[in-house]
Amino acid sequence: MNTLAHSDLMSYLKRIGINHIKPPTLEFLSELHRAHVQYLSWQTIDIFAGRPEGIHPADSVQLILQGRSGYCFHLNGAFSILLRSLGYAVQWHRAGVQPHGEQPRVNSFHLGLSVLLPETESEATHWIVDVGLGGMPFEPLPLRFGAYGAAPFTYNLTSSAVASGGWRLEYEPNGPSEGVDYAPEVVNTLDEFIPKHEFYSRSAESPWHNVFLLRQRDAVVSSELRGCMLRTHSTEGIKKTEIQSYTEWRDLLEATFHEPLVRYSELERREMWERIRTVHEVWKRTQSV
């Protein structure tokens, strides 16, 4: 992992609403994690548009600096470089997401991160950080088994049944998947993740093929935009809203998901919206049959 030049470091921090560099403490790590999750949505926009980006860490950092975002490989890859540039000891891990109704796995379809803090810094020295999934915790979690977070965003950290010596983070029941398993071994390159990214971003068999999806959360609300359907989850429950117009869609992307679609021209944005609406109308007709 490389580190950022000072100008890029400051631009990255500004992108997530942080204006000053602080010592690499747990307090600052938590501030960075919260800001990254809140201001950089997990998304499949470039995959949906047929213009996926690579996952080399330098490329992922450029996405952030250009006012864009990505999915797990981009977000966790870029965040790891940011943390290392700020003096944190960051580790990469093989990981795997368990979709609802399927079995746990560690298949390198997710890039896991952990941070080692000095023993004098806190009660725990090994921390899980994951900004690469929209439904993940809002703050770092100590690598110590137990339950974390207040309802409805409660997470259970246990030992992994599929990775010896690894750990498993289970979502609350209404999360986007059942959980994530992490292998304990440290990975020093992204080589084995590249074919996984190629599958996710280009294969017709990918779960993200032809899917327009963004996920974002803050301290109190988790939001998901899938096509024209907005799903919000908070202490008040789950609410679903159908987005009716291009203007409403654009405003929602920018205000809630911090995604102004800077890569795309106005014509391309409108074409993207029309494509989404067409698919949505077909879906609605199937629901009424």
Secondary structure as GFF3:
##gff-version 3
##sequence-region A 1 289
A	DSSP	alpha_helix	6	15	.	.	.	ID=ss1
A	DSSP	alpha_helix	26	39	.	.	.	ID=ss2
A	DSSP	beta_strand	42	43	.	.	.	ID=ss3
A	DSSP	alpha_helix	45	48	.	.	.	ID=ss4
A	DSSP	alpha_helix	57	65	.	.	.	ID=ss5
A	DSSP	alpha_helix	72	85	.	.	.	ID=ss6
A	DSSP	beta_strand	89	98	.	.	.	ID=ss7
A	DSSP	beta_strand	110	116	.	.	.	ID=ss8
A	DSSP	beta_strand	126	129	.	.	.	ID=ss9
A	DSSP	beta_strand	141	142	.	.	.	ID=ss10
A	DSSP	beta_strand	146	148	.	.	.	ID=ss11
A	DSSP	beta_strand	155	159	.	.	.	ID=ss12
A	DSSP	beta_strand	167	170	.	.	.	ID=ss13
A	DSSP	beta_strand	179	182	.	.	.	ID=ss14
A	DSSP	three_ten_helix	191	193	.	.	.	ID=ss15
A	DSSP	alpha_helix	194	202	.	.	.	ID=ss16
A	DSSP	beta_strand	213	217	.	.	.	ID=ss17
A	DSSP	beta_strand	222	226	.	.	.	ID=ss18
A	DSSP	beta_strand	229	234	.	.	.	ID=ss19
A	DSSP	beta_strand	237	242	.	.	.	ID=ss20
A	DSSP	alpha_helix	246	255	.	.	.	ID=ss21
A	DSSP	alpha_helix	266	288	.	.	.	ID=ss22
###
